[in-house]
Structure formats: structure tokens, C-alpha cells
């Protein structure tokens, strides 16, 4: 029977009776971590916004430059068109003058005057006079033609200069447009970074909200557990000695002074396994006493229980006392109710000193609180 009982006990994982404080601490650290992330993202966001303002200003300046260049280009195009029109007028005027000059020359020859050979008929004094004036007219026309040609040359020079300016403006406009495209891409990238920081901030804020909710639940659970904790101020005595164990249900006392911090059937933290007994938090070195008469069937260290004492009360009833600092009772000892078994310790690796206490019947764990009377 004892071997079966020990095998049943050995599978229980020994964890802290109550690590809710650790959960609160971990949750608080998670909140601080997310708050730190938010601050980092807000710093990134501020920098990105400043960069975006700078980029927008740069784009605005580039747009203004493009505007000015476009106006200047339109002005030069207007000037070029005016020059081209003037050139056409001058060329047309020159052609008209050439025609008139040709007609004058023809008429001069008809009158009998040739500038190379001189007058053909000396006796025609009127013809000489006409020839003289015609010559003067021809020379004047020649001078006009030269002036026109000079003006056309000047127009060509100016036009070439204007075309050079136009070409330069086109290059500047192209470069400015290129700079604007780069700035626009930078603007999109910065805007995307800002959107990214907003998304990450929202995600962190959501996590903070969830963790704060979790924190509230943990504090509520902690308060509930504090309220639910039962304090034991009495120890077993010999008043129940000699009575059959099965008749003592609801009359026994807990084996140590202290507060019950883990209850029977309650799930262990970090495990789906329930507590098969109770944990009584107590001061180091306090007495651990037998709840009823019986014989010691196990008195040694056991993995998961530390220094363990098992008392057989007869008819398949057992009581178990674990986590002891010292063991006073030895296997085979006969006990009365209230006899000291050992002292409170933490040999089982619990979070603090105390006694792990179980009641079993034929290896089946029973709720110890149904067997004890705290108020007696």
C-alpha cells in the first residue's frame, strides 16, 4: 500500500504555491517594454515628420523654380517668335526692294545709261541727267540692301543666342524635374515610415491595454486569494487520541500554524495538475505535528516533497507532511495526536517555508479541509 502511495505522490511536479506576484511583475515589465517601444516609435515619428516638412518645403521650392523657368521659357519663346516674324518681314522687304531695284536698273538701261560703259548717246542731255540720278538711286538701294543683310545677320546671331538660352533652360528644367522626382520619392518613403510608426504605436498601445487588463485581473485575483486565505491558529493535541480516524472528519486540526496559500483541487501555476493537498505557509522552524494517532510508515526525502513523513492511521487512511526542515519521527514510531513530527522548512523547493499537507484513503487524495475544524 505504501509503495503505491509513494508512486502516486512522486508524479506531482513541485512548483511555487503562489507565483501570482511574479505574474504581476512580468506583466508590468511587458507594459514598460511596450511603453519604451512607443517612446522609440514616437521619436522616429517626430524625426520623420521633421524630414517630411523639410522635403515638402524642398518640393515647393523646386515647383517655384520650375514655374519661374517655365515663365522665362515662355517669354524667350515669345521673343524668338517676334524675331522670326521680324526676320520674315525684313526678308520680304528685301525681296520687294530687289524687285524695285531690278525695275529701276531696267528702266535705266532703257533710258540709255550703263554704269560700266557710260552714256550711249551724248546728245541726249536729258538721258544723262536721268542716268546720273538713277545711279545715285542704285547706290542708295545697294546701301539699303547691305543694311538689311546686316540686320538679318544680327537676327541670326540673336536667334542662335536665344536658342542656346532655351537649351540651357531645358536642361535646368530637366534637372529640376529630376530633383523633384527624387524629393517626391523621399516624401513617399517618409510618409510610409510615419504610417509604419503609427501602426507600431497602435500595436504597442493595444498590447499595453491588454496587459493592463491582465494586470487588473491579476490584482483582483491576488486580492481574492488574500481574502480566501485561511489562517490557522491552533495545533493538534491529544484530545482525539485513540479514536478511529474515519470518525474524526471535520474535527481534526491542521499540523502547523500559518496561512493556507494553496488549496486542494486548485490548479498548480504553470501546470494543468491540481493540488492534491494544501500548502500551509508558516515560519521557518515552527512545529509540525501529527493530526491523529498512527504509525510512521515513511520518513525520508522524496523528490517533489522534500523531507516527507507519512503516517498510517489505519483502515487505509494516511496523512502526508512534506517540505520539512528537519524530521523528528522515524519509520515505525507510534504516534498520538499532537506528537511532533519535525519542523517547518523549505526542503521541497517551494517559494517560502511551510508544510505541504495531504490526507489520503487507499492512495486516493481527499480534501484536507473537509477533515479539519479551523474554528476549534
C-alpha positions in Angstrom: 0.0 0.0 0.0 2.8 2.4 0.9 4.7 1.7 -2.3 1.6 2.5 -4.3 1.1 5.7 -2.3 4.6 6.9 -2.9 4.3 6.1 -6.6 1.1 8.2 -6.7 2.8 11.1 -5.0 6.0 11.0 -7.0 4.5 12.3 -10.3 3.4 15.6 -8.7 5.5 18.5 -10.0 6.6 20.7 -7.2 6.0 24.4 -8.1 5.7 27.5 -6.1 2.5 27.7 -4.1 1.6 31.0 -5.5 3.6 32.9 -8.1 0.9 35.5 -8.9 3.3 38.2 -7.7 5.7 37.0 -10.4 2.9 37.2 -13.0 2.2 40.8 -11.9 5.9 41.7 -12.1 6.2 40.1 -15.6 3.0 41.8 -16.8 4.3 45.1 -15.5 7.6 44.6 -17.3 5.7 43.9 -20.5 3.9 47.1 -20.1 7.1 49.0 -19.5 8.7 47.3 -22.6 5.8 48.4 -24.8 5.9 51.9 -23.4 9.6 52.1 -24.2 8.7 50.9 -27.8 6.1 53.6 -28.1 8.6 56.3 -27.0 11.1 55.0 -29.5 8.5 55.0 -32.3 7.3 58.5 -31.3 10.9 59.7 -31.6 11.2 58.1 -35.0 7.9 59.6 -35.9 8.9 63.1 -34.9 12.1 62.8 -36.9 10.2 61.5 -39.9 7.7 64.4 -39.6 10.5 66.9 -39.5 12.1 65.3 -42.5 8.7 65.3 -44.3 8.3 69.0 -43.6 11.8 69.7 -45.0 11.1 67.5 -48.1 7.7 69.3 -48.7 9.5 72.6 -48.5 12.1 71.5 -50.9 9.4 70.2 -53.3 7.6 73.6 -53.0 10.9 75.4 -53.8 11.5 73.2 -56.8 8.0 73.8 -58.0 8.5 77.5 -57.7 11.8 77.2 -59.7 10.0 75.2 -62.3 7.3 77.8 -62.5 9.8 80.6 -62.9 11.7 78.6 -65.5 8.5 77.9 -67.4 7.6 81.6 -67.4 11.1 82.5 -68.6 11.0 79.9 -71.3 7.6 81.2 -72.5 9.0 84.7 -72.5 12.0 83.7 -74.6 9.8 81.7 -76.9 7.7 84.8 -77.4 10.9 86.8 -78.1 12.1 84.2 -80.6 8.8 84.2 -82.4 8.9 88.1 -82.6 12.4 87.9 -84.0 11.3 85.2 -86.5 8.4 87.4 -87.6 10.7 90.5 -87.9 13.1 88.4 -89.9 10.3 87.3 -92.3 9.2 91.0 -92.7 12.8 92.1 -93.4 13.3 89.3 -95.9 10.0 90.2 -97.6 11.0 93.9 -97.6 14.4 93.0 -99.1 12.7 91.0 -101.9 10.5 93.9 -102.7 13.4 96.3 -102.7 15.3 93.8 -105.0 12.3 93.8 -107.4 12.1 97.6 -107.4 15.9 97.9 -107.8 15.7 95.5 -110.8 13.0 97.6 -112.3 15.0 100.7 -111.9 18.0 99.2 -113.5 16.0 98.0 -116.4 14.5 101.5 -116.8 18.0 103.0 -116.6 19.2 100.8 -119.5 16.1 101.7 -121.4 17.0 105.4 -120.9 20.4 104.6 -122.4 22.7 104.7 -119.3 25.2 102.0 -118.4 27.3 102.5 -115.4 30.2 100.5 -116.9 30.3 102.0 -120.4 28.9 105.5 -119.8 26.0 107.1 -121.8 25.4 105.7 -125.3 24.1 109.0 -126.8 26.0 112.1 -125.8 23.5 114.4 -127.4 20.6 113.3 -125.0 21.3 115.6 -122.2 18.0 114.6 -120.5 19.2 111.0 -120.6 22.5 112.0 -118.9 20.6 113.7 -116.2 18.3 110.7 -115.7 21.3 108.3 -115.7 23.0 110.4 -113.0 20.1 110.2 -110.7 19.4 106.6 -111.5 23.0 105.8 -110.5 22.5 107.7 -107.2 19.3 105.7 -106.6 21.0 102.4 -107.3 23.8 103.2 -104.9 21.2 104.1 -102.3 19.4 100.8 -102.9 22.7 98.9 -102.6 23.3 100.6 -99.3 19.8 99.6 -98.1 20.4 96.0 -99.1 23.6 95.9 -97.1 21.8 97.3 -94.1 19.1 94.7 -94.4 21.7 91.9 -94.7 23.4 93.2 -91.7 20.2 93.2 -89.8 19.5 89.6 -90.9 23.0 88.6 -89.7 22.2 90.2 -86.3 18.9 88.4 -86.2 20.6 85.1 -86.8 23.1 85.8 -84.1 20.4 86.8 -81.6 18.3 83.8 -82.6 21.3 81.5 -82.0 21.8 83.1 -78.6 18.2 82.7 -77.7 18.2 79.1 -78.8 21.3 78.5 -76.6 19.4 80.0 -73.6 16.4 77.9 -74.4 18.6 74.8 -74.5 20.1 75.7 -71.1 16.7 76.4 -69.6 15.5 73.0 -70.9 18.5 71.3 -69.1 17.8 73.2 -65.9 14.2 72.3 -66.1 15.1 68.6 -66.7 17.5 68.7 -63.7 14.9 70.4 -61.5 12.3 67.9 -62.5 14.7 65.1 -61.7 15.4 66.6 -58.2 11.6 67.0 -57.7 11.1 63.3 -58.6 13.8 62.3 -56.0 12.1 64.6 -53.4 8.7 63.1 -54.2 10.1 59.5 -53.7 11.7 60.7 -50.4 8.3 62.2 -49.4 6.5 58.8 -50.1 9.2 56.9 -48.2 9.0 59.3 -45.2 5.2 59.2 -45.3 5.4 55.4 -45.3 7.8 55.5 -42.3 5.3 57.7 -40.4 2.4 55.3 -41.2 4.6 52.4 -40.1 5.4 54.1 -36.7 1.7 54.9 -36.3 0.8 51.2 -36.9 3.5 50.0 -34.5 2.4 52.5 -31.8 -1.2 51.3 -32.2 0.1 47.7 -31.8 2.0 48.6 -28.7 -0.9 50.6 -27.3 -3.1 47.5 -27.8 -0.6 45.3 -26.0 -0.4 47.8 -23.2 -4.2 47.9 -22.9 -4.3 44.1 -22.9 -1.6 43.8 -20.3 -3.2 46.5 -18.1 -6.4 44.5 -18.3 -4.4 41.4 -17.4 -2.8 43.3 -14.6 -6.2 44.4 -13.2 -7.3 40.7 -13.3 -4.1 39.6 -11.5 -4.6 42.2 -8.8 -8.2 41.1 -8.4 -7.1 37.5 -8.2 -4.4 38.4 -5.7 -7.0 40.3 -3.6 -9.4 37.3 -3.9 -6.7 34.9 -2.8 -5.8 37.1 0.1 -9.4 37.1 1.2 -9.7 33.4 0.6 -6.6 32.5 2.6 -7.4 30.8 5.8 -5.3 31.4 8.9 -4.7 28.5 11.3 -4.0 29.4 14.9 -4.4 26.0 16.6 -2.3 22.8 16.6 -3.3 19.2 17.1 -3.5 17.9 20.7 -4.1 14.6 22.5 -7.9 15.2 22.9 -8.5 13.0 19.8 -6.1 10.1 20.6 -7.5 6.6 20.5 -10.4 7.5 18.2 -10.8 5.8 14.8 -9.7 8.1 12.1 -12.8 7.6 10.0 -14.8 9.2 12.8 -12.7 12.3 13.0 -13.9 14.0 9.8 -14.4 17.7 10.5 -12.8 17.5 13.9 -9.1 17.5 13.2 -6.6 20.4 13.4 -4.0 21.4 10.8 -0.4 20.2 11.5 1.2 23.7 11.6 0.4 27.3 12.5 0.1 29.6 9.5 -1.9 30.5 6.4 -3.3 28.2 3.7 -1.9 29.6 0.5 -2.8 26.7 -1.9 -6.0 24.7 -1.7 -7.0 21.2 -2.6 -8.1 20.8 -6.3 -6.7 24.2 -7.3 -4.6 24.1 -10.5 -0.9 24.5 -9.9 0.6 27.6 -11.6 2.1 26.6 -14.9 0.5 23.2 -14.9 -2.8 21.5 -15.5 -2.2 19.3 -12.5 -4.4 20.2 -9.4 -3.1 20.4 -5.9 -3.8 17.0 -4.1 -3.3 18.6 -0.7 -2.9 22.1 0.8 0.1 24.3 1.4 0.3 26.0 4.8 2.8 28.9 4.7 4.5 29.1 8.1 7.6 30.5 9.8 10.8 28.6 9.5 11.4 26.2 12.4 7.7 26.1 13.6 6.5 22.7 14.9 4.9 20.2 12.6 2.6 17.8 14.5 0.6 14.7 13.7 -3.1 15.3 13.2 -4.1 12.0 14.8 -2.7 8.8 16.2 -1.0 6.3 13.9 2.4 4.8 12.9 5.1 6.4 10.8 5.5 4.4 7.5 7.8 6.8 5.7 10.4 9.3 7.0 12.9 10.4 4.3 13.5 12.9 1.5 11.3 12.3 -1.6 11.6 14.2 -4.9 9.0 16.9 -5.2 8.1 16.8 -1.5 11.5 17.3 0.2 11.7 15.9 3.7 8.5 13.8 3.9 6.7 12.0 6.7 3.8 9.6 6.0 1.6 8.4 8.9 -0.7 5.4 8.6 -3.9 6.0 10.7 -5.4 2.6 9.9 -8.2 1.3 7.6 -6.4 2.8 4.5 -6.2 6.4 5.9 -2.9 8.2 5.6 -1.6 11.8 6.3 1.4 13.3 4.5 3.7 16.1 5.7 6.2 17.5 3.2 8.7 20.4 2.8 10.0 19.9 6.4 13.3 21.4 7.5 14.0 18.5 10.0 12.4 15.1 10.6 12.0 14.0 14.2 9.8 11.0 13.7 11.2 7.8 12.3 9.7 4.8 10.5 8.0 2.5 12.9 7.3 5.2 15.5 3.9 5.0 17.1 2.3 8.4 17.4 -0.5 10.1 19.3 -2.4 13.1 18.1 -0.3 16.3 18.6 3.1 14.5 18.6 5.8 16.5 16.9 7.0 15.1 13.5 9.5 17.8 12.6 10.0 21.5 11.9 8.8 23.8 9.2 11.3 24.4 6.3 11.6 24.6 2.6 13.2 21.3 1.6 10.7 20.8 -1.2 11.7 23.9 -3.1 8.5 25.9 -2.5 8.5 29.7 -2.7 8.8 30.0 1.0 8.8 28.0 4.2 5.7 26.0 5.0 4.1 22.5 5.2 2.7 20.6 2.3 -0.2 18.5 3.8 -2.3 15.7 2.3 -4.9 13.3 3.5 -5.4 10.0 1.5 -7.6 7.0 1.6 -6.2 3.9 -0.2 -3.9 6.3 -2.2 -6.8 8.5 -3.2 -6.3 12.2 -2.2 -9.0 13.7 0.0 -9.7 17.3 0.6 -7.9 18.0 3.9 -10.2 21.0 4.7 -13.2 18.6 5.0 -11.3 16.8 7.8 -10.3 19.8 9.9 -12.0 22.4 12.0 -10.2 25.7 11.8 -12.5 27.4 14.4 -12.0 24.9 17.2 
